[in-house]
Amino acid sequence: MVLGALHIVLLAGLAVLIVLLLLSPLESLLWWAGWSDDQVAQAAPVAPAGAVPPRRGDERYVVWLSGIGSVPGPTEDPFEVRFLAQLRRRVPSLVIVDDAFAYSVRDNPLAGKRMLDRIFRSARAAQAAGRRSALLGTAIQLRNSLQVAVSADGRYGPIYNLGLAEAIGKRVAGHGYPLGSGKPIVLIGYSGGGQVAVGAARYLKRWLAAPITIISIGGVISADPGLQAVDRLYHLQGGKDPVPTLGGAVFVGRWPLVKYSYWHRAVSAGKVTTISTGPMGHMAEPGYFGAQHVDRTASIVAGLLSGDAR
Amino acid sequence: MDTMGPSLRDVIGGALTLNEDVLVALIQSSHPLALSFVTLALVGLSWIVGHCAVLFLNRVPPNRFALTACGLAASFVLGALIWVGSTWLVATVLPGNRNVPLWMVIPMTAFAFSPLVLSVAVVIPYVGSGIEAILNTWTLLALVLAVHAVFGVGIVEALLSALLGWGLTKLLPRLAAGRLNVAFGSAWSGVTSSGMQAQGEAAASEAVTRLGR
C-alpha cells in the first residue's frame, strides 16, 4: 500500500517534470512571436526623467542576477541581501541594479495574469513575510533552472538572452545609467545567473557599446556564444560547491575534448579567471553568503570591482 | 501481435527495437496502408510539436498557427515518403534485387520513421538537439533494416540504397529545374535544430541592431 502510494507520487512527479520540460521554452517563444502581453522592444529605453537620483559621474553599474530560487522584483533573499549590503559598504560608488529578473524574458511577471505570475506573487508575498514553503520553493527552483537550460539552448537561447538583455537595459537605464556613454557594466551572476549573464552579455554589448565584465559566483555557465562579447569573466568557486562542476559536466562545450567551443576559446584568450574562494558550499549558511563566508566573498568581489572589473 | 497483424504500438516498438519481423507482419497484415497512415500521422504530429519553435520564430499569428503547423507536418511526411520512394527506386533498379510493388513504400516509410514519434522530446531545452540527432540516426537504421527486409539485400547494399535515395531527393529538383519544387519543397528538410539555431541568431541579432539605433 505504502509502495503503491510512493509509486503514484513518483509517477505524478515525473509527469509534472515532463510537462515542465516540454513547456519551458514556451514563454520566450510566445513573447518573441508577439502572443504575450509583453512585447519585444522596438526602440531603446529612455531613462525616466526625475525618477533617478542625481549621479556624480564616478558610479559603477553592477547588475545582480540572482540564483534559481529567486522571484521577480528586488532581491529579498536574506543571504543575498546581506552580501549586497556588504558590497555597497565596501564600494560606495556602486549602483547595484538588483531588480532585473534573470529567469524570464517578460519585463514584469509579477504584474501578469497567468498562473505562473500568481505563483510568483504568492512566493514573493511569502518571502516578504519571512515564510518559506518547501514545495513552492522547489517548484520555482525547477522552473528557473529550466530557464537556464533555455538560455543555454542554441535554438531558444538567442531569443531568451535578447529578452533578458532588454530587461537588464531597461533596469540599468532606470537606475541612471547614461545610455550611449559606453560606461562599463559588471554583471554578477550567482548560480544559474552566471549562464544568463553570459547569454545576455552578447546583446547588451552590442546595444550599449560598453565593456562587459562578468563575475560568476558559483555559476553554471555553458559554452555560450555570449562569451565572445565578455571582456573578462571571473568565476568564483567554493571548494565545497559541486554546482559549477556539475555545470561543466552537463554543458558539452565545457568538456575538455571540445577544444574549439566558445568556452575554451575564451579560456585560451585569457578572458576567464577562476578564483577559489575557500571551503564554501553553494547556498544557505555553508554557502558564499552564509554568516561565516559572506565577508570573504564580498571582499573578493569588491577587490575585483576595484581592480580589473573597473 | 495478434493474427490480424501488428498494432500501432507493435509497429513503433518494432522500429525502436529494430525488429524487422514487425515490418514483415505489417506488410502481410489485413490493413497495412491504414495502419501505416495512422503511424505517419502520429509521426508528423510529434515532429511538428518538437519543432514548433520554427513557427514562433517566424511569428506565425495565432489564427494561422494550426493550419501552418499541419502544412509543415504534412510536408515532413511527404518528404519522408519521397526519400523512401527514391530509395525504393534505387533498390529496384539495382540488378538482382527482388521486385517490390510501389505501395510497399508506405509501410516501409511508416516503419522507418516510427522512431520519430518521440520527436516531441526535441522541444526540451538544451538536450533536444541531441535527442533529434539520435532519433534521426535511429530512423536511418530502421530504414536500412526495412530495405534489407523488403528487398532481401545485405545491410551494406541497403545502406547504400538509402543514401543514394537521399542523394536522389537532392538531385531530382535540380535536374527538373524547379518544376518539382512543390513536391520536393525545402520546408521538411530545412526544419532542423541547427536551422532553427541560425534563424534564432539572425532574428535576435536583427532585433538588437534595431534597439541600438
Interface residues (C-beta under 8 A of the other chain):
Chain A: L21 L22 S24 P25 L29 L30 W32 A33 G34 W35 V40 A41 Q42 A43 A44 L146 A149 V150 A152 D153 G154 R155 Y156 G157 P158 I159 N161 L162 A165 E166 G169 Y203 R206 W207 A209 S222 P225 F251
Chain B: C52 A53 L55 F56 L57 R59 V60 P62 V120 V123 I124 P125 Y126 V127 G128 S129 S193 S194 M196 Q197 G200 E201 A203 A204 S205 A207 V208 T209 R210 L211 G212 R213
